[in-house]
Amino acid sequence: TRNRWRLLRRTLSGALRQESVSLEVIVVDDCSTDETALELARLTDPRVRVFRNAERRGVAAARNRALEAASGTWTAFLDDDDLWAPSKLHAVLGMACRTSGARWAYSAAAVVNDATEMLQLSPAPDPETIDEALLTRNAVPGGCSNVVAETSLVHEVGGFDTQLSLLADWDLWIRLALAAPAAASPEPLVAYVRHPGSMVSRGRQDVRREVDRLVAKHRTQAAE
């Protein structure tokens, strides 16, 4: 998170209301200059652990710092402006445990506006062909807030690429899909919140640079 306490407090509340699971919530404050640090210091829920970067390091590095601190067998990613249904973790983990060999999982997802009004509903792609789909597009709906993966698997594939920002999640999903089978829940359990400050507002030059890096990294697999 960075300078978005208004959004973060809603997102954090949803993470802490997850049903039928034991969890820790790791928040990485990427050198916020607003009230974020103060408000996080006031939290009393023992499940929340907060880390603050002394200087701004970017979204991929912040996620990697959380991964280093994570103690759970599974890790779920959640951006500071997105929302989870109360049953999100239980349902997706359950699907992963029921799918032979699955080491990561995702669900269908909704796109909502800042008032949480529905804009779009995206189904969960077929886990049998998710590796092929990801080599042509970011096929996992819901941005970075959808995927749950074995923590050890994320470490095995190298975590997030710190040279990417907008496409850092897509790059990781490709590497997860090439490394292990996936599972999918048909329920829309995550909401991607579209608002003026979201990452999709990035300039074309930044996006082009990231696309070029993504293509260069995975050109061989895409050609097979």
N, C-alpha and C positions, 0 to 999 in steps of 0.2 A: 504494500500500500504506500501511497505517497499523496499527501495533501487532499485526502478525500474522506474525512471523518464522517461527513453526513451520509455518504454511501456505505462506508465500512461498518458503521454501527448496525445498520440493517442486515448486511451480509453476515456479520459476526453473530448476530442474534439467531439467524437461521442455522448457522453451523452448530451452535451450542444447543439447539433444540432437536438435534437428530435423535430418532427413536431407536431403541433396542440395540444400541452399539456402545462400546466403550471407546472413547476417543480423546486425543489431545489436539488442541488447536494452536498452531504456530503462526504467529503474525510477524512478518518482517516489515519494519517501517524503513523505507528507503529514503532516509534523511528528510522527513517531512518538516516543513516550516510553518505549518498551521497548528491547530490544537490537537492533532493526532497523538503526538507523544504524551501529552498531558492526560488526555482521555484514556489512552491505553494504560497508563500508570494507575488509573483509578479503578481498573477492573479488579474484581475480587474472586472471580471464578478460578479455582485452582487448575482447571483443565487448560487454561490459556497461558502460553509462554510467548513472551515478546522479545524480539531482537531488533536492535536499531542500528542501521548503517551510519557510520560517522560521516560518510560522504555518499553522494548519489552513485549507485552502481548499475542501475537498470533492472528491468523486470526479470530477465533470465538469471542474473546473478543473485537477485533476491530470492527467487524460487530455489536456486541451488543451496543457498544458505539454510533455508528451511529444511531441505532434504538432508543436509548434513546433521541437523539437530533432531530429525524425526526418529522416534523410537518404535513406532508401530510396524507391524508386518506389512500392512498396506498403507499407501499414501494416496490421499485424494487432493486434487488441486482445486483452488477456489480463488478467483480474482475478487478484488475488494468491492466490486460493484454488482456482482452476480448473485443469484439466489438459488438455494436448494429447497426442494420439498422435504418435509420432516422425515420421510421414509427413504430418502435418496441413498444414503450409505448402506442401510440394511438391505434394500432391494438389489442394488448393484452388486454388493458383496455376495449376497445369496446366489445371484445368477452366476457369478464367477465360480463359486464353490460347486455349483451344480454342473458346470461345463468342463468336461475333461480337458486337462492341460492348460486351462485359461490362467493367464498371469496378469491380465489387465482387462478392464471392462468399462462400458459406457452405457448411456441410455438415449432415448429420444430427448429432444430439448425444445423449449419454446424461446421465442424472441419477444420481449416485452419492452414497453417504453418506461420512462422514469416513474410513471404512475402505476406501473405493473399491469397495464392493459395489453392484452394479447395482440401481437402483430403478425406472428408466423409460428407454425408448428412444423418441426422437422423430425421425421422418423429416424430411428436408430438404423444405421447401415448394417448390412449382413456381415456378421463377424467372419464368415467363411471366405469372404472376398475383400475384407477391409484393407489388406495389404496392397492389393491391386488398385483399389479406389484411391488410397492415399497417395499413390505415385502420380495421380493426375489432378487431385484437388484435395483440399482440407475437408475430408469427408465426415469427420466427427463433428456433429453439431454442438453448439453451446460454448465454443471457444475453449479456453483452458480449464473451465470449471466443470467439465463433464467427466473426465477420465479418473478412474481409480486403478492403481497398479501396485503390484508387489514392490515394496521399497527396494528390495535387493535387485529387481529387474531394472528399475530406473537407474540405479548405480551401475549396473552391468553395461548399459548402453551409453553411459556417459552424462546423464542428466541433461540440462538445458544448454544449448549453445549460446554463450554470452555475446557472440557477434550478431545474434538475431534478437528481435524484440517482438514485432507484430506477428512474425511467422515462427517464433520459437516453439510454440505448442505443436504446430503442424510438423515441424522437423522431428520433434521427440516422438510424436505418434507414429511417424514412418519407421523410426528405429525400433519402437516397441513392437509394431506389427511384423517387422522382419525377424524379430527375435523370438516371439512367442505368440501362441493363439490368444484370441480375445473372446469375450462374452458380451452380450448386449441385452439390455432390458427394453421392452417396447414402451414402457411408461415414460412420459415426459417428466423427468425428475429434476431438471435444472432449467433455470431461466437466464438467458443472456440478456442483460439490460442495455438497451440502446439509448444513449443520452449524448449531449453535446461534447462531453469530455472523454468519450470512449476512445480506444486506441484506433478505431477505424478512421478517425479524423487525421491520421498521419499523412504527410505529403507524398506525392507520387515518387519523388526521387528516393525517399527512404524505402518505399515498398519495392521499387524496381531493384534496388541494391540487394534487398533481402531475397527476392525471388531469384536473382542471379546466383546468390550463394546456395540457396536450396537446390536449384537445378544442378549446380556443380557438384554438390555433395552426393546427390542420389541419381546422377545421370546413368550410371552403370545398371542399377537395379531397374530403372524405368525403361531401359532399352531391352531388357530380357523378356 
